[in-house]
Amino acid sequence: MTRQSPFHVAPYAALADVYDRAGLADFAAQATPHYLAFVQSLDWAGRRVLDLGCGNGNLAKLLQSEGFIGSYFGIDENTYFLEQAEAAVQDAASGSYTFRKGSMADPAWLDLVDEADAICSFATLHHLPGSELHERLFSSVSTKLSLNGRFFLSCWQVIGNKRLEKHLVPWKPLDIHSGSLGENDLFLDWRADPGKPAKMRYVHHFTPSELRGLGESQGLTLLDEFFSDGKEGNLGLYQVWQKPDLSQRDVQ
């Protein structure tokens, strides 16, 4: 029998409205020039884009606005966001847009998609609890990426951000054994109204070196790393990875 993770205290669906009001569903709107430059450089036609934790479809809307004519596939575990995403691109004049319900914590999502030229995971990985899930996601991404494909990733930077630190909740009153915790495992209360019941959310604060270790362990090459988002411009840590074509390296 699989032991339930102590971090799944509040269902993701219960937090969708809070995320929406707080603007935390809009991180994908900050997709970097690296992303569009990569997709456009290889021609829109035939580009296969996989969006892990697609939320309310901001990346899909961005692609639509740029005239994308490839194939986009978005996965999210929240029905509320998926309905918003589908509505956002229902009138797309070009390209194909598909959305499916699935969780990054469940390896079954791998069966939903084929190979992709670009995989994105904006503000999603940090909600997966435990190093095993972190390693599994990078491994899955490496498996699904085409040769020379790119992985675009962003994670919240909670520690050092005064706005997010205000939402931190001590672990001790939650009756969660300290042995279940890893370094930089955090718990946030996302109540919009302090007078209402708490809405808890697990977040892991990734350091740049921690993410680099995950990518390098899967043979990926780091192309870029930077901070963006928020009033201070450092709310999100972004990385761009590439799956190298080793056969081309041997030829050179």
N, C-alpha and C positions, 0 to 999 in steps of 0.2 A: 504494500500500500504506500503510495507516494505521500509524503508529509506536505501539508499545505504551507506555503511560504507565509511567515509571520508578517510580511510586508503588504499583503493584499487585504488591508483593513477596510478600505472603501472601494466599491466598484467604480471603474472608470466612467461608466455611464452616468453615475450620480454627479460627476464633476463637470460634465460637458458644458452646462449652462454657465458655470463659474468661469471656466477657461474662456468661453466666448466673450463674456462681459469684461474679463480682465485683459483681453487682447492677446492671450497666450496662444490662441489658435492661429495667429497671423504671422508666426515666425517664418513660415515658408515663403511669405511675400518678400523676404529679404534674400531670396536665392541669389547667389553671387554671379557676377559676369562670367566667371569660369564655367558655370553650368551652361548658360546659353551659348557661349563661345564654343564649347565642346560639341554640343548637339548640332549647331549650325555649321561648324567646320566640316562635319562629315555628312552634310546634307540632311534636311529634315526627313526626307523620304526613307522609310525603313528603320528609322531610329526607334528603339524599344526602351521605354522609360518605365521603371518600377519605383513607386513611391510608397515606402514603408511607414505606416502611421500617417496616412495622407490627410487626416483631419477633415476640415471643411472644404478642401479642394483648392487651396490657394496656389499650389504649384501648378495644378491643372489649368487654373484660370490664367496664370502667367504664360504657360505654353500656348494656350488658345489665343491670347492677345498678340503673341509673336508669330502667329500663323503656322503653328506646328502641324505637320502632316504625317507624323509617325504614329506609333502605337503607345498609349499611356495606360498603365495599370496601377490603380491605387488600392491599398489595403489598410483598413482601420477596424478596430474592435467596437467602435461606437456607431450605432445606427443613426443617431441624431446627426452626427457629423457627415456620415455617408449620404444621407438624404440631401443635406446642404450642398455637398460636393457634386452630386449628380445633377441637381438643379442648376448649378453654376455654369455647367458646360453643355447643357442639353441642346443649346442652339448653335453649337460649334459648327462652323462652315467647312472645316477640314480636320483631318486626324481622327483617330478613334480613341474613346475614353471609356474605360471599364473600371468599375469599383466593386470590391468584394469585402465581406466581413471576415476578419481574421485577426489573430493575436500574434504578436512577435514572440510571445512567451511560449507559443505552441508550435513545434516544428512542422505541423501540418500545413502551415502557410506555404511551405516549399512546393506543395503539390498544386497550388493555385496558379503558379506562374512558370513560364519558360525562361530561357536565357534573356538577359537584358543588357543593353549597351550602356545605360546609365541607371544607377540605383541611388535613391535619395532616402535619407532618414533624418528629417529635421525635427528636433525637440522630442525624440521618442526613446532613444536608447537609455537615457538616464532614468526612465521609469521601470526598466527591467531590473528586478532584484537579483543580485548575486553574480559573481564572476563567471559561473558556469553559463548563464544565459548571455552574458556579454561576449564570451568566447564563441558561443554557438552562433550568435548573430553574425559576427565577422566571418566565421567559417561558411555560413550559409550564403552570405553576400559574395564571398570569393567564388563559391560554387556556381552561383547564378550569373556572375558577370561574364560577358564576352571578353575575349582577349583584347587588351588595350582599353577596356571599358573603365568607366569612372564611378567611384563611390563618393557621394557628397553627404557629409555628416555634420550635424550640429547638436550640441548639448548645452543645457543651462549651466551657468556659472553662479551657483547659489552663494557659496562662501565668498565674502567680500562685497556682495551686493546688498546694500542696506534695505532695499524694498523687499527682496525675497527673504532676507534673514528675519524680518519681522514676522514671517509666517512659520518659522521653525518651532517645533514642539519637542520637548524633552522625551527621550525614550522611556525612562524609568516609570512614569505613571501609566504607560501603555501596557505594562506587564509583558514586555518582550524581552526574552533572555539576551543578555549582552553577547553570549556566544553565537547568536544568530547574526550579529552585526559585523560588517566589514568596515574598513577605513573609509570615511566620507559617506557612509550611509546616513541619510537624513530623512526627517519626516516633517511634512508641511501641512498646515491647516489652511484650507482654501475657502473658509467661510466668507461670503460677501457681507453677511450681517452677523456681528458677534453674538447677537441674541438668539441665533438659530443653532441647531445641532452642528457639531463639527463635521467637516468634510476633509478627511485625511488623505494625503498622497505621499507615497514613497518617492524619493529622488536620490540618485547617486551623483555626487559631485565628482566628475571626471577631471583629472589633471591632464594637460597636454601629453605628458610622458606616458601616462597610463593608456591613453588612446593609441599613441604611437606603438606601444608594445603589442596591443591587440592586432593592429593592422599588419605590423611586421611579422607577427607569428603566423600569419596566413599568406605570406609571400607578396603582400601588396606593397606598392611604392607610394610614399607620401609626396604629393606634388605641391601642396600649399597648406598653410595653417594660419588662422587669424581670428580676431575677436570682432564681433559686430552686435547690433541690436541694443535696444534700450536707450535711455537718455544718456547714459555714460558711454555707450558704444562698446560695452564689454559683457553684455548679458548672455551672449551665446558664443561658445567656442566652435569654430568651423574648421573642418579638415576636408581636403580633396585627395582621394586615393586613386591609384590606377592598378589594374591587373596587368602585369607585364606579359608580353608575348616572348617567352623564353627562346622560341625557335628563331626569332628575328635577332635576338641578342647573340645567339650562337653563330649566325651568319656573319654578323659584324665582327 
